[in-house]
Amino acid sequence: MIPGWWIWYYWICPVAWTVYGIITAQYGDVNNKIDLMNGNTTIVRMYVEERLGYDHDFLGVVAMVLVAFSVFFALMYAFCIKYLNFQQR
């Protein structure tokens, strides 16, 4: 349900990946029934897959992407500290 011109932000945002991982890890394998507001019932796992589009099998990829984000930001920090010196003497 994200506009097409904004989908790139979803893929490069570490917060979006974190939310995906948290929801998938917590609710992606739960088989309890829930009542929806329209009077229907469904399984939590199916609701997460159908309504939110979160797939539990994608959890490994999410973990790797979050580790890659952490390594990338740590390397960028180290690079910037070493090579960008804005102090003038």
C-alpha positions as CSV (number, residue, x, y, z in Angstrom):
1,M,0.0,0.0,0.0
2,I,3.1,2.3,-0.3
3,P,3.0,4.6,-3.2
4,G,5.2,3.4,-6.1
5,W,7.4,6.5,-6.1
6,W,8.3,5.8,-2.4
7,I,9.1,2.1,-2.5
8,W,12.8,2.8,-2.8
9,Y,12.8,4.3,0.7
10,Y,11.2,1.2,2.2
11,W,14.1,-1.0,0.9
12,I,16.9,1.3,2.2
13,C,15.4,2.1,5.6
14,P,16.9,0.1,8.4
15,V,13.8,0.8,10.6
16,A,11.5,-0.8,8.0
17,W,13.7,-3.9,8.0
18,T,13.7,-4.0,11.8
19,V,9.9,-3.8,12.0
20,Y,9.6,-6.5,9.3
21,G,11.9,-8.7,11.4
22,I,10.2,-8.1,14.7
23,I,6.6,-8.7,13.4
24,T,7.7,-11.8,11.4
25,A,9.7,-13.3,14.2
26,Q,6.9,-12.7,16.8
27,Y,3.8,-13.4,14.7
28,G,4.9,-15.2,11.6
29,D,4.5,-18.7,13.0
30,V,1.5,-18.3,15.4
31,N,-1.4,-20.5,14.4
32,N,-4.0,-19.1,16.9
33,K,-7.3,-17.9,15.5
34,I,-8.2,-14.2,15.7
35,D,-11.5,-12.4,15.2
36,L,-11.5,-9.6,12.6
37,M,-13.6,-6.5,12.8
38,N,-15.8,-7.6,9.9
39,G,-16.9,-10.7,11.8
40,N,-14.6,-13.2,10.1
41,T,-11.9,-15.3,11.8
42,T,-8.5,-16.0,10.5
43,I,-5.1,-17.4,11.7
44,V,-2.5,-14.9,12.9
45,R,0.1,-16.3,10.5
46,M,-2.3,-15.9,7.5
47,Y,-3.2,-12.4,8.6
48,V,0.4,-11.3,8.8
49,E,1.1,-12.8,5.3
50,E,-2.0,-11.6,3.5
51,R,-2.7,-8.2,5.1
52,L,0.9,-7.0,5.9
53,G,2.7,-9.0,3.2
54,Y,5.3,-10.3,5.7
55,D,6.7,-13.8,4.9
56,H,8.2,-15.8,7.8
57,D,10.5,-17.6,5.3
58,F,12.2,-14.2,4.6
59,L,13.4,-13.8,8.2
60,G,16.9,-15.0,7.4
61,V,17.3,-12.4,4.6
62,V,16.1,-9.7,7.0
63,A,18.7,-10.8,9.6
64,M,21.5,-10.6,7.0
65,V,20.3,-7.2,5.8
66,L,20.3,-5.8,9.3
67,V,23.8,-7.1,9.9
68,A,24.9,-5.6,6.6
69,F,23.4,-2.2,7.6
70,S,25.3,-2.4,10.9
71,V,28.6,-3.2,9.2
72,F,28.0,-0.5,6.5
73,F,27.4,2.2,9.1
74,A,30.3,1.1,11.2
75,L,32.7,1.2,8.2
76,M,31.3,4.6,7.1
77,Y,31.9,5.9,10.6
78,A,35.5,4.6,10.6
79,F,36.1,6.0,7.1
80,C,34.7,9.4,8.0
81,I,36.7,9.7,11.2
82,K,39.9,8.7,9.5
83,Y,39.7,10.8,6.2
84,L,37.4,13.7,6.9
85,N,39.1,16.2,9.1
86,F,37.4,19.5,9.2
87,Q,39.8,21.1,11.8
88,Q,42.0,23.8,10.4
89,R,45.3,24.5,12.2
